[in-house]
Amino acid sequence: MPIHKQELFNKIIQGHRINQEEALYLYNLDNPQELAFLANHRRNELTPSNIVTYVIGRILNYTNVCWVSCKFCSFYRPPGHEEGYLHSDELILEKVKDTLEKGGREILFQGGLNPKLKIDYFENLFRKIKKEYPDAILHALSPTEINYIAHISKLSLKECIKKLYEAGLHSIPGAGGEILVDRVRKIIAPYKDTTEEWLECMQSASELGIKSTASMMFGHVETIEERIHHLDNIRSLQDSHEPFRAFICWPYQPEGAELIVQKKSSALDYLKTLALSRIYLDNIKNLQVSFLTQGPKIAQLGLSYGANDLGSIMIEESVVSAEGSKHITTAEEYERLIINAGYTPKKRNTRYEILDENVPLQRDFNLV
């Protein structure tokens, strides 16, 4: 049946869910302001309309050694490469300490699939961090890393996740998802985990009481339909197991990577994809802009395309800076940008709870 524009708009305004065909129709609208209006309406249904949150954290890339050879990644070095590294425990602890001293608590702990690192490495390291710096939040290891750790450690997926949690893991970032369509994954990362394996990791973590975020890296070999199918996979898992606190999408950064694209994703494509994500993901409360890849002006615009979170103020970052665009700033600048966009800035924690700086942080991530 043909899609009638006004009927579809009314459907969204009345709070109803859209399907993949309707999502494609919305992406192809001539006027992006209509998409922004609908996305903001959905945002206001899910979050306080005037608040934009942010967090202070560090991306701690503990190793760049990886055998998977993803075509989109210019960060990794294969095993044995002279530029490969594994940070010492002492250096990692110093970086955690520095993060806390600079007002951060979230450690986004990620690296490559290093064949030398089995479960005991992560258990020992996480316990050290937990003992020395109990206020640090380990938002750590992508599903791709966890699946690999379980495999080389001869553990079931749930056994692996439980061991990581008991050692100090708090939550799981949504990296490694790229596009959750196996046709795409076989082109850009043929040795990486499948769509089913990525989703299974997030489901298993949720069944153990561990929450996560979801993401999408777009603008390479996927079609718009496949972007939407990715969103549908995320939405379906959220319906059944509610693993995700937030969603973030960003365009592929081709600089220095093997995967060549004819045309880099535009700011308009990013904003349309952001808005479509907000409309489609009606069961995920928080939508984060990609300040790191888009910079301040597009990030501000993203707040009018359905986003309610400006993401993390990065004390350190290595992966995106290896690939291309990188925008890093301060808490004061984040707050200025949010206020100038017409919103109220609020600092949050990894659970997307607004922080009262007078209340000490409690570890409220409980395994069930």
C-alpha positions as CSV (number, residue, x, y, z in Angstrom):
1,M,0.0,0.0,0.0
2,P,1.2,3.5,-0.8
3,I,2.4,5.6,2.2
4,H,0.4,8.8,2.8
5,K,2.6,11.5,4.3
6,Q,0.1,13.1,6.6
7,E,-1.1,9.8,7.9
8,L,2.4,8.7,8.7
9,F,3.1,12.0,10.4
10,N,0.0,11.6,12.5
11,K,1.0,8.1,13.4
12,I,4.3,9.2,14.8
13,I,2.8,12.2,16.6
14,Q,0.3,9.9,18.2
15,G,3.2,7.8,19.6
16,H,2.9,4.8,17.3
17,R,5.7,2.7,16.0
18,I,6.8,2.8,12.4
19,N,8.0,-0.1,10.2
20,Q,11.0,-0.4,7.9
21,E,9.2,0.7,4.8
22,E,7.9,3.9,6.6
23,A,11.4,4.6,7.9
24,L,12.8,4.6,4.3
25,Y,10.0,6.9,3.2
26,L,11.0,9.3,6.0
27,Y,14.7,9.2,5.1
28,N,13.8,10.2,1.6
29,L,11.7,13.3,2.6
30,D,12.7,16.4,0.6
31,N,12.6,18.6,3.7
32,P,14.9,17.5,6.5
33,Q,13.2,19.9,8.9
34,E,10.1,17.7,8.8
35,L,12.3,14.8,9.9
36,A,13.7,17.0,12.7
37,F,10.3,17.9,13.9
38,L,9.2,14.3,14.1
39,A,12.4,13.3,15.8
40,N,12.1,16.0,18.4
41,H,8.5,15.0,19.1
42,R,9.7,11.5,19.8
43,R,12.5,12.8,22.0
44,N,10.1,14.9,24.1
45,E,8.0,11.8,24.7
46,L,11.0,9.9,26.1
47,T,13.1,12.5,27.9
48,P,12.8,15.9,29.7
49,S,12.6,18.2,26.7
50,N,15.0,20.9,27.9
51,I,17.8,18.8,29.4
52,V,20.9,17.7,27.4
53,T,23.3,15.5,29.3
54,Y,27.0,14.7,29.0
55,V,29.7,12.6,30.8
56,I,33.4,13.0,31.4
57,G,35.4,10.0,30.5
58,R,38.4,8.5,28.8
59,I,38.7,6.1,25.9
60,L,41.5,3.8,27.1
61,N,42.8,1.7,24.2
62,Y,44.8,-0.8,26.1
63,T,46.1,-2.6,23.0
64,N,46.1,-1.9,19.2
65,V,47.1,-5.5,18.4
66,C,44.4,-7.2,16.4
67,W,44.3,-10.1,13.9
68,V,40.8,-9.3,12.4
69,S,42.0,-6.8,9.9
70,C,38.8,-4.8,9.5
71,K,38.9,-2.8,6.3
72,F,37.5,0.4,7.9
73,C,40.1,0.5,10.8
74,S,43.4,2.3,10.6
75,F,44.0,1.9,14.4
76,Y,44.9,-1.8,14.6
77,R,48.3,-3.4,14.0
78,P,48.6,-7.1,13.3
79,P,50.4,-9.4,15.8
80,G,54.1,-9.0,15.6
81,H,54.0,-5.6,14.0
82,E,56.6,-3.2,15.3
83,E,54.0,-0.5,16.0
84,G,51.8,-2.9,18.0
85,Y,51.5,-2.2,21.8
86,L,49.9,-3.5,25.0
87,H,49.9,-0.9,27.8
88,S,51.4,-2.1,31.0
89,D,49.1,-2.5,34.0
90,E,51.0,0.4,35.7
91,L,50.3,2.7,32.7
92,I,46.6,1.8,32.6
93,L,46.3,2.5,36.4
94,E,48.0,5.8,35.9
95,K,45.5,6.7,33.2
96,V,42.6,5.7,35.4
97,K,44.0,7.9,38.2
98,D,44.4,10.8,35.8
99,T,40.8,10.4,34.6
100,L,39.5,10.6,38.2
101,E,41.7,13.6,39.0
102,K,40.3,15.4,36.0
103,G,36.7,14.9,37.1
104,G,35.9,11.8,35.0
105,R,34.7,8.4,36.2
106,E,33.9,6.5,33.0
107,I,36.7,4.4,31.5
108,L,35.7,3.3,28.0
109,F,38.1,0.4,27.9
110,Q,38.6,-1.1,24.4
111,G,41.3,-2.5,22.1
112,G,41.8,-5.1,19.4
113,L,41.5,-8.9,19.4
114,N,44.9,-9.6,20.8
115,P,45.4,-13.4,20.7
116,K,47.7,-13.2,23.8
117,L,45.0,-11.9,26.1
118,K,42.7,-14.5,27.6
119,I,40.2,-14.1,30.5
120,D,42.8,-14.1,33.2
121,Y,44.4,-10.9,31.8
122,F,41.2,-9.0,32.1
123,E,40.2,-10.5,35.4
124,N,43.5,-9.5,37.0
125,L,43.6,-6.0,35.5
126,F,39.9,-5.2,36.3
127,R,40.5,-6.3,39.9
128,K,43.5,-4.0,40.2
129,I,41.5,-1.1,38.9
130,K,38.5,-1.9,41.2
131,K,40.8,-2.2,44.2
132,E,42.9,1.0,43.5
133,Y,40.1,3.2,42.1
134,P,36.6,1.9,43.2
135,D,34.9,5.1,41.9
136,A,36.0,4.3,38.3
137,I,33.3,2.9,36.0
138,L,34.5,0.3,33.6
139,H,32.4,0.7,30.5
140,A,34.5,-2.0,28.9
141,L,35.0,-4.4,26.0
142,S,32.8,-4.6,22.9
143,P,30.7,-7.7,22.1
144,T,33.4,-8.6,19.5
145,E,36.1,-8.6,22.2
146,I,34.0,-10.5,24.7
147,N,33.0,-13.1,22.1
148,Y,36.7,-13.6,21.2
149,I,37.9,-13.7,24.9
150,A,35.3,-16.4,25.6
151,H,36.4,-18.4,22.5
152,I,40.2,-18.4,23.2
153,S,39.6,-18.9,27.0
154,K,37.3,-22.0,26.3
155,L,34.4,-20.5,28.2
156,S,30.8,-20.2,27.4
157,L,29.7,-16.6,26.6
158,K,27.8,-16.3,29.8
159,E,30.6,-17.7,31.9
160,C,33.0,-15.2,30.3
161,I,30.7,-12.2,30.9
162,K,30.1,-13.2,34.5
163,K,33.8,-13.5,35.2
164,L,34.4,-10.1,33.7
165,Y,31.6,-8.6,35.8
166,E,32.8,-10.2,39.0
167,A,36.3,-8.7,38.3
168,G,34.9,-5.2,37.9
169,L,33.1,-4.7,34.5
170,H,30.1,-2.4,34.9
171,S,28.6,-2.1,31.5
172,I,29.3,-2.9,27.8
173,P,29.7,-0.3,25.0
174,G,28.1,-0.9,21.7
175,A,31.2,-0.9,19.6
176,G,31.8,-3.5,16.9
177,G,28.2,-3.4,15.7
178,E,29.0,-1.3,12.6
179,I,26.0,-2.5,10.5
180,L,24.2,-5.5,11.9
181,V,23.6,-7.0,8.5
182,D,25.9,-10.0,7.5
183,R,26.2,-9.0,3.8
184,V,27.9,-5.7,5.0
185,R,29.9,-7.4,7.7
186,K,31.4,-9.9,5.3
187,I,32.7,-7.0,3.1
188,I,34.1,-4.6,5.8
189,A,35.1,-7.1,8.5
190,P,34.9,-10.7,7.1
191,Y,36.6,-12.3,10.2
192,K,34.6,-10.4,12.8
193,D,31.6,-11.8,14.7
194,T,28.3,-12.2,12.9
195,T,25.2,-10.1,13.5
196,E,23.7,-13.0,15.6
197,E,26.8,-13.3,17.7
198,W,27.0,-9.6,18.5
199,L,23.3,-9.5,19.5
200,E,23.7,-12.7,21.5
201,C,26.4,-11.1,23.6
202,M,24.2,-8.1,24.4
203,Q,21.3,-10.4,25.2
204,S,23.4,-12.6,27.5
205,A,24.8,-9.6,29.3
206,S,21.3,-8.3,29.9
207,E,20.2,-11.6,31.2
208,L,22.9,-11.3,33.8
209,G,21.8,-7.8,34.7
210,I,24.5,-5.9,32.8
211,K,23.4,-3.0,30.6
212,S,25.0,-1.7,27.5
213,T,24.7,0.8,24.7
214,A,24.1,0.3,21.0
215,S,25.8,2.0,18.0
216,M,25.9,2.2,14.2
217,M,28.8,3.1,12.0
218,F,27.3,4.0,8.6
219,G,28.3,5.6,5.3
220,H,30.4,2.9,3.7
221,V,29.1,-0.1,1.7
222,E,25.6,-0.4,3.3
223,T,22.3,0.7,1.7
224,I,19.8,3.0,3.5
225,E,17.6,-0.1,3.8
226,E,20.4,-1.9,5.6
227,R,20.8,1.0,8.0
228,I,17.2,0.6,8.8
229,H,17.5,-3.1,9.2
230,H,20.3,-2.5,11.7
231,L,18.0,-0.2,13.6
232,D,15.3,-2.9,13.5
233,N,17.7,-5.5,15.0
234,I,18.5,-3.1,17.8
235,R,14.9,-2.3,18.4
236,S,13.8,-6.0,18.4
237,L,16.4,-7.0,21.0
238,Q,15.5,-4.0,23.1
239,D,11.8,-5.1,23.0
240,S,12.7,-8.6,24.3
241,H,15.6,-8.0,26.7
242,E,16.1,-4.2,27.2
243,P,19.9,-4.3,27.2
244,F,20.4,-0.7,25.9
245,R,20.6,2.5,27.8
246,A,21.4,4.6,24.7
247,F,22.1,4.6,21.0
248,I,24.9,6.5,19.1
249,C,25.6,6.6,15.4
250,W,28.5,8.1,13.5
251,P,29.7,8.2,9.8
252,Y,32.6,6.1,8.7
253,Q,35.9,8.1,8.7
254,P,37.8,6.8,5.7
255,E,41.1,8.7,6.2
256,G,44.0,6.2,6.4
257,A,41.8,3.1,6.2
258,E,41.8,0.3,3.6
259,L,38.1,0.7,2.8
260,I,37.7,3.3,0.1
261,V,34.4,5.1,-0.4
262,Q,33.4,7.3,-3.3
263,K,32.0,10.0,-1.2
264,K,32.2,10.6,2.5
265,S,28.9,10.8,4.4
266,S,27.7,14.4,4.6
267,A,26.5,16.4,7.6
268,L,23.0,16.2,6.2
269,D,23.2,12.4,5.8
270,Y,24.4,12.3,9.4
271,L,21.5,14.5,10.7
272,K,18.9,12.6,8.8
273,T,20.2,9.2,10.1
274,L,20.3,10.6,13.6
275,A,16.7,11.8,13.4
276,L,15.6,8.5,11.8
277,S,17.3,6.6,14.6
278,R,15.3,8.6,17.2
279,I,12.0,8.0,15.5
280,Y,12.6,4.3,14.9
281,L,14.2,3.4,18.2
282,D,11.1,4.3,20.2
283,N,12.1,2.0,23.1
284,I,15.6,3.5,23.8
285,K,15.5,6.6,25.9
286,N,18.8,8.2,25.1
287,L,20.2,9.3,21.8
288,Q,23.8,10.6,21.7
289,V,25.3,12.9,19.1
290,S,28.8,12.0,17.8
291,F,30.7,15.1,18.9
292,L,34.0,13.3,18.3
293,T,33.4,13.0,14.5
294,Q,31.0,15.9,13.8
295,G,32.4,18.8,15.9
296,P,30.5,21.5,17.7
297,K,28.3,23.0,15.0
298,I,26.8,19.7,13.8
299,A,26.6,18.5,17.3
300,Q,24.4,21.5,18.2
301,L,22.2,20.9,15.2
302,G,21.9,17.2,16.3
303,L,20.2,18.4,19.4
304,S,17.4,19.6,17.2
305,Y,17.3,16.3,15.3
306,G,16.2,14.2,18.3
307,A,19.4,13.8,20.4
308,N,19.4,14.5,24.1
309,D,23.0,13.7,25.0
310,L,26.2,15.3,23.8
311,G,28.3,12.2,24.7
312,S,31.6,12.1,26.5
313,I,34.2,14.8,27.1
314,M,37.2,12.7,26.1
315,I,40.3,13.1,28.2
316,E,42.0,10.7,25.7
317,E,41.0,9.1,22.5
318,S,43.0,7.1,19.9
319,V,40.8,5.2,17.4
320,V,39.0,8.1,15.8
321,S,42.1,10.2,15.8
322,A,43.8,7.4,13.9
323,E,41.1,7.4,11.3
324,G,40.4,11.1,10.7
325,S,38.2,13.7,12.2
326,K,38.6,14.2,15.9
327,H,37.0,16.9,18.1
328,I,37.9,17.0,21.7
329,T,36.8,19.8,24.1
330,T,36.1,20.7,27.7
331,A,33.2,20.5,30.1
332,E,32.9,24.3,30.0
333,E,32.7,24.3,26.2
334,Y,30.1,21.5,26.2
335,E,27.9,23.4,28.6
336,R,28.3,26.6,26.5
337,L,27.3,24.7,23.4
338,I,24.3,23.2,25.1
339,I,23.1,26.5,26.6
340,N,23.6,28.3,23.2
341,A,21.5,25.7,21.6
342,G,18.6,26.5,24.0
343,Y,19.0,23.6,26.4
344,T,20.0,23.0,30.0
345,P,23.2,21.1,30.5
346,K,23.4,18.3,33.1
347,K,26.4,16.0,33.9
348,R,25.5,12.3,34.0
349,N,26.9,9.0,34.9
350,T,27.2,5.8,32.8
351,R,23.6,4.9,33.7
352,Y,22.4,8.2,32.2
353,E,21.4,9.4,35.7
354,I,22.0,13.1,36.3
355,L,24.7,13.5,38.9
356,D,24.5,15.4,42.1
357,E,28.1,16.2,42.8
358,N,27.4,16.3,46.6
359,V,26.4,12.6,46.6
360,P,29.2,10.0,46.6
361,L,29.1,7.5,43.8
362,Q,27.7,4.1,44.7
363,R,28.3,0.9,42.8
364,D,24.7,0.1,41.9
365,F,25.4,-2.3,39.0
366,N,24.1,-5.5,40.5
367,L,24.3,-8.9,39.0
368,V,21.0,-10.7,39.0
